[in-house]
Amino acid sequence: MTPDPAWRPTRRRPGGTPVTVVVDGRPLPAAPGDTVAGVMMLAGASFQRDRDGGPRAPLCNLGACFECAATVDGRPLTRTCLTPVREGMTVETRERR
């Protein structure tokens, strides 16, 4: 059976210059092509908390649930699971009061 050309492998391709993303003041290493949510999960970084203080994390990784929303480069409610990393990107997960 010939695979459908619309499907492509999702494995990471080697290459590219590593980048650094700053999450809540903490620099995290990332590879080109990574999403912000993926980098945060691998590093054990926290996401927003719910109203009761419980932790939140990406649920769907498709951009439908907003559980991974954070402020990215000053833009609130950015879905980090859909946002590719780039050098110098800043992510803020804490609520501002």
Number of C-alpha atoms within 10 A of each C-alpha: 3 4 7 7 6 5 7 8 6 6 6 10 10 8 8 9 9 11 17 18 22 18 23 14 10 12 14 16 16 23 21 17 13 17 19 26 24 19 22 23 13 11 12 9 15 16 23 18 15 10 7 6 8 8 12 14 18 19 13 12 18 12 17 12 12 18 22 26 23 24 18 20 13 12 10 13 14 18 23 27 24 18 16 17 23 18 15 12 17 20 23 20 19 14 9 5 3
